[in-house]
Amino acid sequence: MQSGQGEVPVWLDSTFPSTTAAALASFGTGLPPGQHGMVGYDVLDPDQDKVVNMLGNWDAKVDPAEWQPFPTVLERAAESVSVTTVSLPQFGNSPMTQAALRGGNFVSAVTAHARTEAAAEAMDTTGRSLMYFYVNELDKAGHRHGCQSEQWEHQLEELDATVKRLNASLPAGTTVLLTADHGMLDVPEQQRIDFAADASLVDGVRHTAGEPRMVHLYLEDAAGAAGRERLLGAWRARFGDRIWAFTREDAIAAGLFGTLRPAVGPRIGDIMIAARDALALYDTRRGRPAAMEVVGQHGSLTKAEREVPLLCFKAEGKPQRR
């Protein structure tokens, strides 16, 4: 992008799992998933013994402020400066926003152009300030059409235009940081597999959760250590080096979730299956059929999913009002 002068491209490492709920919560709180508790797209709520969604279908019995109890970055910043979020209308008071991105004023607009204008107006009428500006069109195009598609490339060009408008319309000297919550790779249709069709892969499993590239498996109490080893062996026998198969204890010891808060541990699967190549794993007993139409996917540990760019520049814009 040629949106401003002095850009310094830096590569960052997203969270594990490399999924929106976990990554945006870390972005919004400055904490690892082991602390903020958003450890997957959907995960087990131990209090209900029920799988709950962390994005658009949040469970009514889960309080966002209890699930993620720490102050957000926006809340802490609002004690010292003006704080604004510019995003889509449906995210204004969503449970995800309440959990991980609460704080400051929320300004909504539908199109990227309208959001740009709203951002410029908000920044032009405040002094020292912090703004969170959200664009999701590129991610949506990747999921629907793939990140190698013409549609994705078109949305990348649209994003570039959005950043150029911000560069020209924000107060001169405004520091702009542009990054993403995760990466993505394309999964061919024939590699989107219904693992529930193989009884050996769900033997002793009480709940399945997570996402197709990072599956949480929660075992029946009766499965015990022998059942866990048998299940690990079945997954490794079926998929070999196409997956990483490991236990909750393995993940915690490796620091994948960061320092773990006690309440978060039971939300994590007893066993986790992370895809290593272009593979997506579904439990069609509980998922929507349309989910298997998703092309661009993320959630696992690969470089494509976890490595994200950081661009930093000073807006050329217009002088700020006095």
N, C-alpha and C positions, 0 to 999 in steps of 0.2 A: 504494500500500500504506500502511496505517496501522499499521505494525508497531512503531513506536517514536517518540520525540519527537526533534526537531532534525534530521530527515532533510534532507539537502542533495542534490537530484538534479543529477547532472553527466552530460554525455554524453562518452563516450570513443570513440576510433577504433580499431577492431580491426585485425588484421594484414592483409597481403595475402600469399597468398590468404586470404579470410575463411572459413576452414575449421577444423574442430576441431583437427587435428593441428598446424597452424601456430600457431593462436591460443593453445591450451593450452600449447604449448611456450614461446611468448613469455611467457605468464603465469607459467609455472613456472620460467623462467630469467632473466626480465628482459631478454632479448635479442631482436633482430629475427630473422626467418627466415633472413636471409642469414648470420647467425652460427650459430644452433642447427641449421640444416640441414633442418628439417622444412618443406619448401617446397611441400607439397601433400598431398592425401588419399593419392594414390600417385604415385610419382616414379621416375625412372630411377636405379638403382644402377650407376654407371659401371663399377665393378669386375666386376660380373657381366654387364653389358650386359642388364639385366633390370629390368622395372618391379616395384617393391616397395611394399607397403602400409604406411602409417604408423600405422594404428589396430589393428583387430582381427585382421588377417591378416598380421602382421609376418613377414618372411622369416627363416627359421631361420639363414641365413648372414650376416645383418646383426646386428652387435653394437650394441645400443642405446647403450652407453657410448662406443663409438667413433663412431657416427653423430652423437651429440650429446655432445661431450666436456666441456662446461663444467659447473662446479658449479651446482646448482639453487638457487633462493631458499630452499627448505626445508632443503637441506644447509647453506647458509651460516647460516641462522637457528638451526639446531640446535646451533651452536657456542656460542650465548649463552642460548637459552631452550628450553623444552620445545616440541616440534613434533609435531603430530598431523594425519593425514589421515583424514577420515571419508568413506567412499565405498562403492560397491557391491563385493561380494566378488570379482567377476571382474577388478577393476582392481587388486587388491592387489599382484600381482607381474607385471602385464602389461608387455610391452616398452615401451609408451607411457609407463607410469609409471616404468619404469627409465630411460628416456631423458630425460624432462622433468619428472617430479614425484617423483623419488626423494628420500628424506631423512625422518628422524623416524619416528614410529610410525604404523602403518596400522591403523585400526579399521573393520571392515566391518559393514554391516547392509543388509538387502534393501529394506525399505519406507522411505519418507521419514520416517514417524513414528519408526521404530526408529533411523534415522540421527540424528534430532533428540535422542532420549534418549541415544544414545551420545556425541554431541557435548557435551551438558550434563554428563554424568558425567565425561568426560575433562577438560573445562575446570574442573570443580568440584574436581578432585583435584590440580591443578597450580598453580604460582605464575605467574610471567611466562611467557606461552605464545603460540604462533601456531598457528592451525588452518586447514586447507583443507577446506572442506565442499562436496561435489559433489552436485548434483541434475541428473539428465538427463531426467526425465520430460517436461518441457515441450518440449525439443528433439525427443524421439521422437514426441510427438503432432504436432508441426509437420511433420516429415518424412512421417509416415504419412497425416495427414488435412489438412494445410495450416494455416498460421498465422491463417487467417480462419475456422477451423472451430469448432464447438461443443466438440469434444474438446480443442482447444488452449486454449480459454477455460476449460474445466473444469480443466485442468492448471495454468493460471495461477492459478486460485482455490486449488488445492491448494498451489502454491508460496507464495502469500500466507499460507495457514494454517501452513505449515512455518516461515516467517519469524516469524510471530506466536508460535509455540511456542518458537522460539529466543529471541525477545525476552523471553519470560516465564521461561525456564528457565536461561539462561546467567547467570553471576555478574553482579550489577549493575555497570554501568559498562563492561562488555566492549564494545569497539569492533567493530561489525559492518559489513563492506563487502560489498555485494551487486552482482554484475555478471554479464555473460554473455561468452562467448568470440566470439560473432558474432551477426549478425541473420539474417533469413530473408525470403523472399518466395515466393508460390505460383506455380507454373508449370502452366498448363492442359495437359491431356493432349495436345492437338493441337500444342502448342509444344515437346514433348519429341521431339527429332529425331535420327534415326540418321544422323550425318554420314558414316559409312563407306559408306553406300549411294551416295554421290556420289564417283566415282573421282577427280575433280579435286581434292577436298579432302584426299585421302590420298596423292596422287602424290608419290613420293619420301620418304614418311614411314616410318621404321623402327619407332618405338614411339609409342603414344599413352598419355597418363596424365593425372593431375589429377582434376578433377571436372566434372560436366556444365556448370557455369557458369564454369569456368576451366580450359580444356583446355591441356595441354602437348603439343606436337608435336616429336618428336625425329627429325631428318632423317638419311637415308643420307648418308655422306660424299660419295658421288658426286653428290649433288644440287647442291652448291656454291651460290654466291651467286645464280646465275640461277634455280636451282630454288627457293631460298627466296623470291625475289621473285615467281616464278610462283605459288607456293603462297599467299603473302599476297594476291596479286591475286585468286586464285580464291575465297578466303574472303570478301574484301571485295565481290566481285561477287555472291556468293550471298546474303550477309546484310546488306550495306550498313551503315547506321548502327545496326543492332541489336546489333553487336558492336564491341569494340575488338580489333584484330589488330596485334600488335607482336612484335618480336624480343626475345631474351634481353638483347641489348645495350641496347635501348630501355628495358627494365624496370630494368636495373641503373643506367643513367644517370639515370632518373627517381627512383631511390631506393626503388622499390616494395618491395624485399626488405631495405632497410637496407644497412649496410656488409656487403660480401660477403667471406666467408672463402673462400680459393682452392678448398678441397675441395668447396664447395657449388655452385660455378658449373656443373659438368657435370650436376648433378642437375636443373637447370632446363631446360625445353624450349627448343629453338632458336627456336620460334615459340610464342606464347601467344595463345589466343582467350578473351576475357572477355566474357560476356554483358552487354548494356546494358539490355535489357528482360526481360519474362517469357519467357525462352528457356532451354532445357536441351539440351545437345549430347552425344550418346552415340556410342561406338564399340561397336556390338553384337557385333562379332567377339570381343571379350574380356570384355564385361560380362555379368552375370547378367540375364536378362529382367526379373526382379523390380525391378531398379534403375530401370526406366522407369515404375514405379508410384509413385515418390516424388513427393509433391506439393510440400511445402515444401523449398526449396533455398537454397544459399548458396555462396560461394566467390569471387564477383566483386568489383568495385570500387564498386558502387552504394551509396548512403546507407543503403538498407534493410538491406544485408548487413554494412556496416562500422560503422554507428553503434550503440553499445551503451550502456545506462544504467549509472550508478554511484550506488547509494544508500548513504548512510553514517549510522549512528545508534549511540547508546549503549544497550545492553540495559538494560531496566528490572529484569529478573530478580530474583534472590535474593542476599543477601549471601554473599560467598565464605567458605568454611570457613577457620578459622585453626588 
